[in-house]
Amino acid sequence: MTAPNLLDKILAAGVVGAGGAGFPTHVKLSADGVHTYLINGAECEPLLRNNMALFDEKTPFLVETAHKIGSILGAERVTFCVKRKHVFQIDKLRLAGADVFEMDDYYPAGDEIIMIQEATGLTVPEGGLPLQVGVVVNNVETLYNLGRAVEDSPVTRTWVTVGGAVANPGVWSVPIGTIASELVALAGGETISNPVYVDGGPMTGTYRKSAKFPLGKRSNGILVVPSDSALVRYETMPVETMVRQARYACCQCTQCTMVCSRNLIGYELEPHKVMRAMAYPEQRTPEILKMAMLCSDCNLCSGLHGCPMQLSPRRINQLLKASFREKKVNFSFDKALDGPDENRPYRLLPSKRLVRRIGLARWDVDCPFMGEYAPLRVDIAMGQHIGAPCIPIVQVGQAVSEGQTIGVVPEGGALGAPVHSSVNGSVESVSDSSVVIKARRG
C-alpha cells in the first residue's frame, strides 16, 4: 500500500486522535522526515483501563498495524511505550514482535512531549510539534482505528472505561453517540448519593452534573466521583473565584513550578510567575503570559498536589490559553533548551500516590473488558475533531447503516474528518451540531 492510498483510507474512515483534541490523523501522518513512530500506551490518567483492555484483546492486530504504519511513514523505529508494571501486556506485545519501551509508573507519563524525551532523548521545542524532531505519536485506540481504516472500516465505536463509584466497573466498546448515563447503568449504577460525572480522566477530564451526554471519538472514560471531593471543587470553581484567589492567596512559594511536568523537562513554564501576573498587572508581560501556552493541563500544580494554598494555576493557564486562541494571539518560542531538570527523578509523582492524594484509591481497581454495547439510539456530534464541524448530509426518516457517512468536512480545504453512522437504523433528528439515529434491531 502506498502512503497516498493509506492517507485516503484514513481520511475516509474519519480517524482522529482518540483522546486529547482529536487532531485528524490523515494530516498527522502526511509528514515527511519521520524516523520514529511511538505508540502511547502509558495510560497515565487514574482509573482508566482502555489501553490495557485493547492490549488484552487486540495485541497481534495492533502490532501488525503499527509495523504497517511505521513502514509507510518511513520510520526506522516503531516502539510501544508502556509502563513496566504491565508485565502481562508487555510480554504479549513482545511475543507478537513489538519493540517496547518500558516506562516508570508516574503521572503524567502519557504526555507525548515527556514520552518522546524519555523514549528517544529528543526534546520537542517549546510550542512545537513532535514532527519537528522526526517523531509521530499515536495512542493505542487511534492505532486500532488506523488498522480498521486499512480494512476500509470507518470509526463507529469507542472504547470506554466506566469506573469510579459504580457497582461493576469495566471497559466497553460502544457506538459513537451512546449516552453516558446508559453506560453508568450498565456498570450497575452509582454507589454514592452525590455523584458528579467525569467525561475523561479525573485530572484532565470535563466535570458534569449529569451523565446525559453523548460519547464521541475522543471519549475514553466515564467516572463517577462524589460532589464534595477536592477534584470537583477545583474543576467546577467559577472563573471569577479562580482569579480572585490568584490575586489574594498566592504566596509565591514556587511549589507549582517545582512540580510542573513541563518545567521538569526543561520548558520555561513557571506557573508561579503566571499567578503573580494575575495579581499584579505590571507583571503581565508577554514573556510571562505566553508561558501559559506551554501548559499541558496535567493539573499537578494545583492543590491536588503542588499548591499548599489550594489554588489552581492550571485553571488560570486554561483561562489565558482560551483568551489567546479566541483573539488569535500567537507567540514565538525560541529558547535554547538545556534538557531535563537535574532534580526531575526526585520530583516525579508515582501514580499510586496521586490516586491516594485525589481521594480515588478505593476505586482504583481492575476493569475487565465487558464486551460491546448496543444502545437504542445514538446522538452523533458533527464536531468531534479540531477544525470545522462536519455538515450533515442525511435527512429525518432516512434509513442509514453502520459505517455510512452522515457528515462531511466543509469544502475549501477545511481541517476535519467525516462522521459516520455508528448503528443501523433511521434518522430521528438533524441539526447543525448533531444527528440522532434510532437503532434498528435484528
Secondary structure as UniProt FT lines:
FT   HELIX           3..13
FT   TURN            20..21
FT   HELIX           25..28
FT   TURN            29..30
FT   STRAND          36..40
FT   TURN            46..47
FT   HELIX           50..73
FT   STRAND          77..83
FT   TURN            84..85
FT   HELIX           87..95
FT   TURN            96..97
FT   STRAND          99..103
FT   STRAND          106..107
FT   TURN            108..110
FT   HELIX           112..120
FT   TURN            126..127
FT   HELIX           130..133
FT   STRAND          135..139
FT   HELIX           140..150
FT   TURN            151..152
FT   STRAND          157..164
FT   STRAND          170..175
FT   TURN            176..177
FT   HELIX           180..186
FT   TURN            187..188
FT   STRAND          195..199
FT   TURN            202..204
FT   STRAND          206..208
FT   TURN            217..218
FT   STRAND          221..226
FT   TURN            227..228
FT   HELIX           230..236
FT   HELIX           239..248
FT   HELIX           255..259
FT   HELIX           261..264
FT   TURN            265..266
FT   HELIX           271..279
FT   HELIX           281..283
FT   HELIX           286..289
FT   HELIX           290..294
FT   TURN            300..301
FT   TURN            303..306
FT   TURN            308..309
FT   HELIX           313..326
FT   TURN            327..328
FT   TURN            342..343
FT   HELIX           344..347
FT   STRAND          349..350
FT   HELIX           351..357
FT   TURN            358..359
FT   HELIX           361..363
FT   STRAND          369..372
FT   STRAND          377..381
FT   STRAND          391..392
FT   TURN            396..397
FT   STRAND          399..400
FT   TURN            402..403
FT   STRAND          405..408
FT   TURN            411..413
FT   STRAND          419..420
FT   STRAND          425..430
FT   STRAND          434..439
//
